[in-house]
Amino acid sequence: MSDQPNDPGQLAIRVSMLPRDTNPGGTIFGGVILSHLDQAGGIEARKHADKLFVTVAMRGVEFIAPVFVGDVVSFYTRTIRIGRTSVTVGIIVEAMRYHNSNEVVRVMEAEAIYVAVDDQRKPIPVKE
């Protein structure tokens, strides 16, 4: 997904994973990571217009490595495309391992599409 593998983009959010986020296998639920990923992408979309953006699609969602309790997870974003009513955002997720804070592992990549909407949730132009 990334054009520049060594440059993940701009840091949007950073979260420490807690025991409440774990699944029966002892790793963090994928849905927890997806929730933060969606928030990070929305932050990136808002950089382009002070409008309400809604998530309409996630593409290329790839879970690369597990995330563990105590890991500090960073969500990096990059705008890929700005359409008439939409913003496509690339998101890279990295985990700094709790037991080895020098180890940073890419754990997920995705692309999300956000659409600007009005008060009636109808699409509106990103740029007016």
N, C-alpha and C positions, 0 to 999 in steps of 0.2 A: 504494500500500500504506500509506503513512504518513498518519495523520490530521493531523499537523502537519509540513508539508514543511520548515520551517526548524529543527525539532528532531528530529534523527535517533534520539534515544534515548541510552542510557548506553553509554559506550565499554566493550567487552568485551575486545578484543585489538587490537594494532597490530603490523604485520609489514612489514619491508622486503623487497621483491621482488628476487630474485637471478637471475643468468644461468641457473642450473640449472632455473629455473621456466618458461623460455621454450619456445614452440612454434616450428615452422619459419617462421612469419610474423613472428617477432620480438616477439610480445607474450606475456604471461603466460598459461599454460594455464588455461582456465576451470575445470578440475578442481582446480587448486591453490587457486583462489579459493573454490570450493565446499567444499573440505576445511576451510579456515580458517573459513568461514561456519558450517559444521556445529559446529565447536568453540565458536565464539562463542555460537551458539544453545544449546548444551548448558550453557555457563556460566550463561546466563540461567535456564534451566530449574532448575538446581541451587539457585538462590536461593530457590526455593519449598519445597524439601524436601531433606534430606540422604539422597538415594536415588540408585540407579543409574538413569539415563535412557538410553533408546535412541531413535535417530531412526527414525520410522516414515513420514514423508512430508515432501516439500518441495513447496511450491506457489508459483505465481507467480514462479518464478525468472526474472529478467529481467536480461540483460547489457546495460547501457546504454552503456558506453564501454570502450575497451580499457585494460588496465593494462600498464605498461612496466617494464622492469628499472630498479631504483633507486627506483621509486615507493614511498612509505610508505602502506600500505593500512590503514585503520581500519574496524573492524567494530562497529557500534552495534546494540544490541538493545533490544527493548521487549516485555514480556509482553502478548499480545493477549487470551488466554483461558486460564483454568485449569479443566480438566474434572475428572472423578472420578479418572482415571488419567493424564491427559495435560496438557501445557502447550504452547500455541501461541505461538510467538515470531516477531515481525517483526524482520527484519535488514536494515539499510542499510549499504552498503559505499561508502566514499569513499577516493579516492586523492589524496595530496598529491604533485604532480608533481615528479620528481627535478630536472628542468632549470628549474623555476619553482616554488620552494617556497611561493610565495604563492598558487598556483593549487590549489584543492581541487575535485575533480570527483566527482560521484556516479557510480559505475561499476556498481553492482549492487543489486538489491533482491530479497528473497525472504521467504517465510514457511515456518517449519519446525515440525513437530509432534514432540514428544518424549513417550514413555510411560515412566512409572516401572515398574521391574520388580524382582522378587525374585531370589534366587540361582539359581532355575530358569528365569529369563527370562520369568516369568508376570507379566502386568500386576497392579499393586497400586495402592491409592489414593495420590494425591499427599499428601493431608492425612488423618491418622488421628485 
